[in-house]
């Protein structure tokens, strides 16, 4: 039963990547980004407003840090994915997003004093090679001539944003109940996303896009974070993070089944390299020896 928490979370996130891709052309990115968090905030309010208000003395001094977390992990991360959806495939998005644990590990080594391991060094090089294969469609040499696809570049920035979010969350260790922290982040993200929403063109809510907004708001924004928190409580952070490696596989299968995306050889090869690199970094934890050692 304890493994159901991370597995269901990964499934929700993988489906959301396909939903994000499907939303392209059906609703403007700034619209779905705002509607998603506005609805999640509205649905959370009856349960969370009271506890948050009662805990306001502890929350108020942390608002600056929570605002930064809201921008990086709530507003920017998913908004970039919505803008990228019209320029790349869900399969590419899933593979690139699987780099988040590797990026977070690199930031932890650089900023938090986490010791560099053999697995982190070798795994980073292997994962980077895998992402290069994917974003170049199997022709790395063409990156020099044409550069990275704009959609893939947006997903890379989104992944980096979430990695910074994860690192800051670990560094700051905010002493708040997880759901209260999530709720305040959502409220602040709504404020951040309001100006782009006002300035954006509008499709409006209709029968084609309402199911997408509902999925993004309820399973993805409300249920998945709670399940992930439960997984961390039951399994611990290290074991839970391993399940993130299933994301590119689940996303590719769902995209093929629901969006008709074709799995190319470079997806399989690049995805396998990325996955191997991340697993290597997580499992091969022998510290690198310095010259002084």
KOLTOR-707027 format. One line per 10 residues: for each residue x, y, z of N, C-alpha, C. Coordinates in steps of 0.001 Angstrom, whole numbers, always signed. Layout:
N
X,Y,Z,X,Y,Z,X,Y,Z | ...
! end
This chain:
293
+821,-1213,+0,+0,+0,+0,+857,+1267,+0 | +2002,+1238,+726,+2827,+2435,+832,+3400,+2863,-522 | +3593,+1890,-1432,+4112,+2230,-2755,+3042,+2835,-3659 | +1784,+2723,-3262,+700,+3307,-4059,+804,+4831,-4079 | +1270,+5426,-2986,+1341,+6891,-2917,+2248,+7477,-3998 | +3522,+7049,-4104,+4364,+7622,-5158,+3948,+7182,-6558 | +3464,+5950,-6701,+3070,+5467,-8031,+1884,+6254,-8580 | +885,+6499,-7743,-280,+7274,-8191,+134,+8712,-8504 | +1039,+9257,-7690,+1521,+10622,-7943,+2194,+10722,-9301 | +3075,+9781,-9596,+3779,+9787,-10883,+2785,+9654,-12033
+1783,+8807,-11870,+758,+8645,-12905,+11,+9958,-13124 | -353,+10642,-12039,-1049,+11930,-12155,-185,+12932,-12907 | +1092,+13013,-12545,+1993,+13965,-13201,+2205,+13622,-14675 | +2329,+12339,-14981,+2537,+11928,-16374,+1316,+12270,-17222 | +129,+11995,-16690,-1100,+12356,-17407,-1174,+13871,-17579 | -743,+14606,-16556,-783,+16069,-16651,+119,+16593,-17762 | +1249,+15926,-18000,+2115,+16334,-19109,+1390,+16173,-20435 | +647,+15070,-20584,-151,+14867,-21796,-1273,+15897,-21885 | -1894,+16212,-20754,-2950,+17236,-20727,-2371,+18598,-21109 | -1180,+18890,-20605,-512,+20150,-20943,-296,+20256,-22444
+181,+19182,-23060,+374,+19167,-24509,-956,+19326,-25234 | -1980,+18617,-24766,-3296,+18669,-25419,-3939,+20045,-25296 | -3542,+20815,-24280,-4150,+22134,-24073,-3714,+23150,-25120 | -2612,+22868,-25812,-2111,+23785,-26833,-3146,+23959,-27945 | -3539,+25190,-28192,-4529,+25472,-29222,-5961,+25402,-28735 | -6151,+24906,-27516,-7501,+24780,-26951,-7766,+25894,-25943 | -6708,+26327,-25256,-6799,+27404,-24273,-5434,+28075,-24206 | -5412,+29386,-24045,-4137,+30100,-24005,-3353,+29732,-22742 | -2018,+29664,-22830,-1198,+29239,-21685,-1441,+30043,-20414 | -1522,+31368,-20545,-1730,+32201,-19355,-3099,+31962,-18735
-4061,+31566,-19564,-5402,+31265,-19049,-5403,+30015,-18183 | -4926,+28909,-18739,-4986,+27651,-17985,-4082,+27720,-16757 | -2951,+28436,-16875,-2077,+28586,-15721,-2771,+29295,-14567 | -3527,+30340,-14887,-4241,+31082,-13843,-5450,+30310,-13340 | -6278,+29796,-14258,-7486,+29072,-13848,-7142,+27883,-12950 | -6075,+27200,-13299,-5676,+26003,-12547,-5436,+26321,-11078 | -4593,+27319,-10819,-4248,+27632,-9435,-5363,+28375,-8724 | -6131,+29184,-9468,-7270,+29877,-8852,-8298,+28868,-8350 | -8569,+27843,-9153,-9534,+26823,-8739,-8992,+26006,-7571 | -7713,+25632,-7643,-7111,+24875,-6539,-7153,+25685,-5244
-6833,+26978,-5337,-6886,+27832,-4158,-8293,+27946,-3601 | -9262,+28079,-4495,-10663,+28178,-4071,-11111,+26911,-3355 | -10755,+25760,-3887,-11173,+24489,-3290,-10438,+24197,-1982 | -9210,+24673,-1859,-8450,+24487,-615,-8952,+25394,+518 | -9518,+26553,+148,-9834,+27591,+1132,-10725,+27130,+2287 | -11817,+26392,+2051,-12655,+25985,+3192,-11906,+25157,+4236 | -10887,+24428,+3797,-10147,+23552,+4715,-8896,+24215,+5292 | -8294,+25140,+4532,-6973,+25649,+4903,-6968,+27081,+5425 | -7998,+27868,+5117,-7978,+29272,+5531,-7916,+29405,+7051 | -8716,+28607,+7763,-8724,+28666,+9227,-7374,+28340,+9837
-6780,+27180,+9497,-5460,+26853,+10044,-4376,+27869,+9686 | -4416,+28379,+8443,-3410,+29363,+8028,-3585,+30663,+8811 | -4823,+31096,+8977,-5075,+32326,+9741,-4632,+32156,+11196 | -4919,+31004,+11769,-4522,+30745,+13158,-3004,+30720,+13308 | -2309,+30371,+12233,-843,+30254,+12266,-163,+31466,+11626 | -906,+32561,+11463,-398,+33719,+10716,+852,+34338,+11343 | +973,+34252,+12660,+2156,+34831,+13315,+3435,+34122,+12887 | +3346,+32814,+12643,+4515,+32050,+12186,+4738,+32221,+10689 | +3649,+32435,+9940,+3745,+32527,+8483,+4262,+33889,+8035 | +3847,+34965,+8718,+4158,+36329,+8267,+5655,+36568,+8049
+6543,+36178,+8956,+7976,+36433,+8723,+8560,+35638,+7558 | +7856,+34599,+7128,+8364,+33724,+6069,+7803,+34068,+4694 | +6948,+35107,+4616,+6246,+35394,+3362,+7196,+35691,+2207 | +8316,+36359,+2476,+9272,+36649,+1407,+9826,+35379,+784 | +10214,+34439,+1630,+10745,+33169,+1131,+9649,+32351,+443 | +8452,+32359,+1023,+7353,+31603,+413,+7000,+32195,-949 | +7110,+33520,-1084,+6837,+34165,-2369,+7819,+33674,-3432 | +9095,+33593,-3079,+10104,+33089,-4024,+9784,+31650,-4419 | +9411,+30833,-3451,+9040,+29444,-3738,+7821,+29387,-4646 | +6853,+30277,-4416,+5637,+30296,-5228,+5950,+30652,-6678
+6857,+31607,-6868,+7236,+32005,-8227,+7939,+30855,-8947 | +8910,+30236,-8271,+9732,+29201,-8906,+8983,+27890,-9109 | +8365,+27388,-8053,+7806,+26038,-8091,+6357,+25947,-8473 | +5626,+27057,-8351,+4196,+27020,-8633,+3853,+27778,-9907 | +4270,+29044,-9998,+3906,+29865,-11151,+4774,+29580,-12378 | +6095,+29705,-12222,+7000,+29627,-13375,+7099,+28219,-13945 | +7246,+27226,-13093,+7483,+25847,-13546,+6398,+25367,-14500 | +5145,+25444,-14093,+4082,+24916,-14942,+3717,+25876,-16066 | +3829,+27189,-15824,+3497,+28153,-16874,+4402,+27980,-18085 | +5693,+27777,-17845,+6618,+27552,-18959,+6242,+26299,-19739
+5784,+25271,-19028,+5365,+24038,-19705,+4170,+24300,-20613 | +3228,+25133,-20169,+2066,+25448,-21005,+2479,+26207,-22263 | +3430,+27132,-22120,+3899,+27872,-23290,+4714,+26971,-24220 | +5425,+25995,-23647,+6247,+25086,-24453,+5414,+24052,-25193 | +4204,+23798,-24710,+3398,+22686,-25228,+3144,+22767,-26729 | +3039,+23970,-27259,+2791,+24107,-28692,+4034,+23967,-29543 | +5200,+23823,-28896,+6467,+23830,-29627,+7264,+22543,-29489 | +6823,+21634,-28625,+7531,+20371,-28441,+6523,+19275,-28129 | +7009,+18061,-27941,+6114,+16930,-27679,+6035,+16638,-26182 | +4968,+15948,-25789,+4834,+15527,-24389,+5960,+14568,-24013
+6373,+13729,-24964,+7466,+12783,-24706,+8757,+13521,-24375 | +9094,+14535,-25192,+10278,+15351,-24902,+10160,+16025,-23540 | +8977,+16544,-23249,+8767,+17228,-21972,+9021,+16283,-20799 | +8508,+15063,-20902,+8687,+14090,-19826,+10142,+13720,-19611 | +10877,+13538,-20710,+12292,+13159,-20602,+13115,+14304,-20013 | +12872,+15528,-20486,+13635,+16676,-19983,+13314,+16931,-18509 | +12034,+16810,-18141,+11646,+17034,-16745,+12257,+16000,-15802 | +12618,+14847,-16340,+13232,+13822,-15487,+14624,+14234,-15017 | +15132,+15352,-15553,+16435,+15872,-15123,+16352,+16642,-13811 | +15134,+16903,-13324,+14979,+17711,-12108,+15785,+17160,-10928
+15699,+15846,-10602,+16496,+15349,-9471,+17996,+15562,-9657 | +18481,+15393,-10898,+19904,+15590,-11171,+20296,+17059,-10989 | +19457,+17969,-11502,+19728,+19396,-11333,+19714,+19783,-9855 | +18738,+19248,-9125,+18634,+19556,-7694,+19852,+19042,-6936 | +20341,+17860,-7323,+21536,+17307,-6689,+22739,+18199,-6959 | +22872,+18655,-8206,+23975,+19551,-8551,+23933,+20845,-7757 | +22732,+21401,-7596,+22584,+22629,-6815,+22888,+22386,-5337 | +22512,+21212,-4840,+22803,+20875,-3438,+24305,+20796,-3202 | +25022,+20234,-4183,+26483,+20148,-4076,+27098,+21548,-4112 | +26569,+22402,-5009,+27130,+23740,-5180,+26755,+24693,-4048
+25528,+24575,-3538,+25010,+25595,-2611,+24827,+25127,-1176 | +24637,+23839,-976,+24320,+23350,+364,+25454,+22559,+999 | +26562,+22432,+274,+27695,+21715,+841,+27588,+20208,+761 | +26611,+19703,-7,+26518,+18257,-199,+27775,+17777,-918 | +28358,+16684,-441,+29633,+16230,-1004,+29431,+15618,-2388 | +30311,+15980,-3306,+30268,+15435,-4659,+30618,+13958,-4635 | +29792,+13153,-5291,+30037,+11716,-5354,+30414,+11303,-6770 | +30972,+10122,-6872,+31327,+9580,-8187,+30081,+9451,-9050 | +28991,+8969,-8443,+27749,+8792,-9189,+27194,+10097,-9700 | +27285,+11162,-8890,+26772,+12466,-9311,+27541,+12992,-10513
+28865,+12831,-10495,+29698,+13334,-11584,+29461,+12551,-12870 | +29549,+11230,-12782,+29366,+10392,-13974,+27912,+10453,-14441 | +26974,+10392,-13489,+25560,+10430,-13836,+25162,+11718,-14521 | +25737,+12845,-14078,+25425,+14135,-14699,+25848,+14150,-16161 | +27028,+13603,-16441,+27513,+13575,-17825,+26643,+12674,-18699 | +26242,+11519,-18155,+25403,+10589,-18918,+24019,+11191,-19161 | +23424,+11786,-18120,+22099,+12388,-18258,+22121,+13554,-19234 | +23179,+14368,-19159,+23302,+15495,-20083,+23372,+14996,-21522 | +24127,+13918,-21734,+24214,+13330,-23075,+22838,+12863,-23543 | +22061,+12269,-22626,+20721,+11810,-22980,+19802,+12940,-23383
+19841,+14049,-22644,+19003,+15203,-22979,+19431,+15804,-24312 | +20742,+15851,-24573,+21240,+16363,-25859,+20699,+15513,-27007 | +20690,+14198,-26836,+20151,+13302,-27867,+18676,+13610,-28118 | +17909,+13825,-27045,+16468,+14069,-27189,+16192,+15416,-27852 | +16802,+16498,-27338,+16483,+17833,-27863,+17037,+18049,-29268 | +18006,+17217,-29679,+18547,+17331,-31041,+17901,+16336,-31990 | +16883,+15602,-31500,+16201,+14574,-32295,+17189,+13554,-32851 | +18198,+13226,-32052,+19166,+12208,-32449,+20299,+12714,-33303 | +20384,+14041,-33494,+21455,+14617,-34317,+22133,+15742,-33536 | +22977,+15390,-32558,+23596,+16409,-31699,+24351,+17493,-32458
+24943,+17128,-33590,+25696,+18109,-34359,+24844,+19273,-34837 | +23546,+19028,-35047,+22659,+20083,-35538,+22375,+21148,-34481 | +22630,+20828,-33203,+22427,+21834,-32158,+23350,+23027,-32362 | +24557,+22758,-32859,+25518,+23835,-33087,+25008,+24763,-34180 | +24376,+24184,-35199,+23907,+24974,-36336,+22565,+25646,-36061 | +21624,+24903,-35466,+20254,+25416,-35328,+19872,+25797,-33897 | +20640,+25335,-32916,+20286,+25610,-31532,+19198,+24676,-31032 | +18779,+24893,-29784,+17763,+24055,-29156,+16380,+24552,-29550 | +15471,+23621,-29826,+14075,+23961,-30065,+13565,+24844,-28929 | +12811,+25896,-29274,+12369,+26857,-28261,+11512,+26198,-27181
+10684,+25239,-27583,+9853,+24544,-26605,+10685,+23718,-25643 | +11672,+22987,-26179,+12562,+22201,-25315,+13343,+23111,-24369 | +13764,+24283,-24883,+14503,+25231,-24042,+13632,+25710,-22881 | +12350,+25957,-23153,+11435,+26383,-22091,+11281,+25302,-21026 | +11199,+24047,-21468,+11059,+22948,-20508,+12330,+22807,-19678 | +13490,+23015,-20305,+14756,+22980,-19562,+14794,+24071,-18490 | +14342,+25274,-18851,+14292,+26371,-17876,+13301,+26038,-16766 | +12159,+25442,-17142,+11160,+25043,-16142,+11742,+24016,-15178 | +12461,+23033,-15718,+13083,+22010,-14870,+14112,+22635,-13931 | +14901,+23570,-14458,+15888,+24263,-13623,+15197,+25069,-12527
+14077,+25695,-12878,+13305,+26468,-11901,+12831,+25584,-10756 | +12343,+24391,-11096,+11850,+23496,-10049,+13003,+22928,-9222 | +14147,+22737,-9859,+15322,+22267,-9117,+15774,+23315,-8100 | +15757,+24598,-8506,+16092,+25680,-7572,+15070,+25717,-6440 | +13798,+25563,-6787,+12724,+25510,-5786,+12995,+24406,-4761 | +13321,+23218,-5243,+13573,+22079,-4355,+14772,+22335,-3452 | +15809,+22961,-4019,+17019,+23248,-3248,+16749,+24281,-2156 | +16002,+25333,-2508,+15671,+26362,-1518,+14776,+25801,-422 | +13858,+24928,-817,+12972,+24301,+165,+13794,+23512,+1185 | +14820,+22824,+673,+15697,+22043,+1552,+16583,+22954,+2402
+17061,+24041,+1809,+17961,+24953,+2519,+17234,+25704,+3626 | +16038,+26197,+3325,+15338,+27061,+4274,+14635,+26284,+5388 | +14220,+25039,+5091,+13571,+24217,+6121,+12472,+25001,+6855 | +11515,+25520,+6110,+10452,+26335,+6699,+9594,+25485,+7634 | +9487,+25934,+8861,+8788,+25146,+9887,+7287,+25409,+9833 | +6664,+24947,+8759,+5221,+25076,+8591,+4655,+23721,+8202 | +3417,+23419,+8584,+2778,+22198,+8088,+2763,+22212,+6564 | +3077,+21090,+5909,+3215,+21071,+4447,+2010,+21613,+3685 | +797,+21254,+4098,-382,+21727,+3376,-591,+23227,+3554 | -233,+23761,+4715,-318,+25209,+4901,+675,+25922,+3987
+1881,+25379,+3904,+2893,+25956,+3016,+2418,+25913,+1570 | +1842,+24789,+1151,+1328,+24658,-211,+220,+25671,-469 | -697,+25825,+476,-1832,+26736,+304,-1365,+28184,+159 | -431,+28608,+998,+73,+29984,+909,+819,+30187,-410 | +1571,+29185,-849,+2240,+29271,-2154,+1222,+29456,-3273 | +131,+28708,-3212,-905,+28811,-4242,-1502,+30215,-4261 | -1814,+30767,-3088,-2390,+32114,-3023,-1435,+33144,-3615 | -150,+33031,-3299,+834,+33967,-3839,+1024,+33764,-5341 | +972,+32507,-5794,+1100,+32224,-7230,-65,+32831,-8006 | -1257,+32801,-7432,-2426,+33405,-8086,-2180,+34895,-8321
-1595,+35574,-7329,-1287,+37001,-7470,-265,+37217,-8585 | +760,+36363,-8636,+1804,+36478,-9662,+1233,+36235,-11058 | +321,+35279,-11168,-219,+34894,-12476,-1356,+35790,-12951 | -1880,+36637,-12081,-3011,+37492,-12464,-2664,+38491,-13571 | -1539,+39243,-13491,-1230,+40185,-14579,-1087,+39521,-15952 | -325,+38402,-16092,-275,+37746,-17408,-1654,+37293,-17887 | -2485,+36835,-16963,-3840,+36414,-17325,-4649,+37595,-17858 | -4566,+38739,-17198,-5320,+39925,-17631,-4853,+40388,-19004 | -3533,+40341,-19238,-2965,+40836,-20496,-3080,+39836,-21641 | -3335,+38575,-21328,-3369,+37526,-22354,-4644,+37583,-23187
-4532,+37056,-24405,-5745,+36779,-25172,-6557,+35722,-24433 | -7855,+35720,-24657,-8725,+34796,-23935,-9478,+33884,-24903 | -9444,+32601,-24598,-10314,+31647,-25281,-11634,+31554,-24538 | -11535,+31657,-23217,-12708,+31465,-22373,-12905,+29991,-22067 | -13577,+29722,-20984,-13848,+28335,-20606,-14954,+27770,-21479 | -14731,+26545,-21960,-15729,+25883,-22797,-15645,+24376,-22578 | -16487,+23646,-23277,-16563,+22194,-23076,-15257,+21491,-23415 | -14443,+22086,-24289,-13188,+21450,-24689,-12080,+21623,-23655 | -12060,+22774,-22975,-10929,+23019,-22073,-11258,+22916,-20584 | -12528,+22920,-20221,-12875,+22797,-18799,-12334,+21498,-18186
-12443,+20337,-18864,-11863,+19116,-18279,-10354,+19234,-18032 | -9642,+19958,-18907,-8200,+20144,-18725,-7909,+20993,-17491 | -8683,+22059,-17318,-8509,+22918,-16142,-8812,+22135,-14872 | -9883,+21349,-14896,-10262,+20557,-13723,-9173,+19548,-13369 | -8610,+18887,-14389,-7556,+17902,-14110,-6314,+18587,-13543 | -5934,+19714,-14156,-4744,+20426,-13685,-4931,+20954,-12266 | -6162,+21339,-11924,-6421,+21941,-10615,-6566,+20916,-9506 | -7317,+19840,-9776,-7669,+18938,-8671,-6659,+17798,-8497 | -6532,+16864,-9439,-5532,+15801,-9212,-4095,+16329,-9163 | -3749,+17228,-10109,-2349,+17643,-10215,-1934,+18632,-9132
-2768,+19630,-8869,-2379,+20694,-7941,-2739,+20406,-6492 | -3730,+19538,-6259,-4184,+19281,-4890,-3851,+17865,-4418 | -4260,+16869,-5195,-4085,+15482,-4767,-2627,+15034,-4841 | -1942,+15333,-5956,-563,+14863,-6144,+392,+15361,-5056 | +376,+16665,-4693,+1280,+17099,-3612,+1019,+16373,-2295 | -252,+16134,-1979,-586,+15433,-738,-72,+13995,-778 | -266,+13314,-1914,+210,+11937,-2053,+1729,+11865,-1959 | +2414,+12833,-2567,+3884,+12862,-2541,+4389,+13076,-1116 | +3706,+13969,-378,+4069,+14180,+1030,+3881,+12896,+1838 | +2774,+12199,+1587,+2518,+10937,+2287,+3589,+9907,+1939
+4011,+9879,+669,+5055,+8945,+241,+6359,+9219,+975 | +6713,+10506,+1095,+7948,+10872,+1791,+7875,+10460,+3258 | +6694,+10635,+3870,+6515,+10245,+5271,+6644,+8731,+5447 | +6110,+7960,+4483,+6113,+6494,+4603,+7440,+5879,+4176 | +8031,+6395,+3092,+9203,+5759,+2488,+10504,+6515,+2727 | +10411,+7787,+3071,+11603,+8609,+3198,+11907,+9327,+1887 | +12622,+10467,+1928,+12894,+11254,+721,+13669,+10496,-354 | +14699,+9751,+40,+15561,+9085,-945,+14804,+8028,-1737 | +14066,+7172,-1053,+13321,+6113,-1740,+12192,+6696,-2577 | +11563,+7755,-2082,+10466,+8373,-2833,+10973,+8988,-4128
+12128,+9657,-4058,+12690,+10313,-5240,+12959,+9320,-6366 | +13285,+8086,-6027,+13553,+7072,-7051,+12359,+6873,-7978 | +11151,+7043,-7464,+9960,+6847,-8285,+9841,+7912,-9372 | +10499,+9056,-9172,+10481,+10113,-10180,+11072,+9622,-11496 | +11920,+8597,-11405,+12555,+8055,-12607,+11560,+7370,-13539 | +10372,+7067,-13037,+9341,+6454,-13879,+8623,+7477,-14749 | +8814,+8762,-14470,+8093,+9824,-15177,+8247,+9780,-16695 | +9483,+9735,-17230,+9601,+9752,-18693,+8974,+8541,-19352 | +9066,+7373,-18697,+8473,+6158,-19262,+6957,+6275,-19280 | +6379,+6673,-18141,+4926,+6807,-18049,+4414,+7867,-19015
+5120,+8986,-19107,+4695,+10068,-20001,+4720,+9627,-21455 | +5790,+8940,-21856,+5909,+8477,-23245,+4785,+7512,-23604 | +4477,+6585,-22707,+3410,+5610,-22974,+2048,+6290,-23053 | +1782,+7218,-22136,+492,+7921,-22136,+369,+8818,-23365 | +1456,+9502,-23737,+1429,+10366,-24919,+1199,+9559,-26189 | +1804,+8381,-26255,+1601,+7517,-27424,+159,+7029,-27494 | -417,+6689,-26338,-1776,+6137,-26305,-2846,+7197,-26516 | -2644,+8398,-25981,-3705,+9412,-26008,-3505,+10498,-27059 | -2253,+10806,-27385,-1972,+11892,-28329,-1467,+11389,-29673 | -1216,+10082,-29758,-711,+9516,-31005,+732,+9877,-31295
+1492,+10265,-30273,+2903,+10592,-30493,+3686,+9322,-30799 | +4589,+9438,-31757,+5406,+8300,-32159,+6712,+8287,-31363 | +7012,+7126,-30794,+8283,+6979,-30085,+9388,+6693,-31094 | +10320,+7618,-31224,+11450,+7429,-32130,+12595,+6755,-31382 | +13553,+6248,-32147,+14710,+5583,-31547,+15483,+6532,-30641 | +15561,+7821,-31039,+16316,+8769,-30218,+15620,+9022,-28878 | +14282,+8898,-28841,+13579,+9007,-27561,+14003,+7878,-26624 | +14031,+6661,-27180,+14387,+5495,-26366,+15832,+5580,-25893 | +16737,+5934,-26812,+18157,+5997,-26466,+18434,+7150,-25499 | +17931,+8336,-25835,+18155,+9500,-24981,+17483,+9352,-23632
+16262,+8815,-23635,+15553,+8599,-22377,+16271,+7597,-21491 | +16799,+6531,-22113,+17534,+5516,-21346,+18803,+6107,-20737 | +19515,+6939,-21505,+20721,+7587,-20978,+20383,+8495,-19793 | +19331,+9302,-19963,+18926,+10217,-18895,+18553,+9451,-17638 | +17763,+8392,-17819,+17313,+7583,-16685,+18496,+6913,-15990 | +19406,+6349,-16777,+20585,+5684,-16200,+21443,+6668,-15410 | +21598,+7871,-15960,+22398,+8876,-15279,+21818,+9275,-13935 | +20496,+9467,-13897,+19840,+9863,-12648,+19938,+8744,-11612 | +19667,+7505,-12042,+19742,+6366,-11115,+21165,+6198,-10593 | +22144,+6358,-11489,+23548,+6236,-11090,+23896,+7275,-10027
+23430,+8504,-10231,+23719,+9572,-9273,+23094,+9293,-7913 | +21917,+8674,-7928,+21202,+8423,-6678,+21744,+7204,-5931 | +22270,+6222,-6673,+22670,+4965,-6035,+24175,+4845,-5798 | +25007,+5478,-6644,+26464,+5379,-6491,+26924,+6580,-5667 | +26997,+6398,-4371,+27205,+7527,-3455,+28614,+7575,-2868 | +29566,+6937,-3538,+30955,+6997,-3065,+31494,+8417,-3242 | +31915,+9084,-2152,+32421,+10461,-2287,+33707,+10495,-3102 | +33854,+11539,-3914,+35107,+11742,-4628,+36166,+12211,-3641 | +37348,+11692,-3783,+38433,+12096,-2886,+39118,+13334,-3436 | +39364,+14272,-2563,+40137,+15446,-2964,+41623,+15107,-2903
+42455,+15982,-3450,+43899,+15737,-3442,+44450,+15716,-2015 | +43799,+16498,-1147,+44246,+16542,+250,+44027,+15215,+946 | +43010,+14469,+483,+42747,+13154,+1064,+43830,+12162,+675
! end
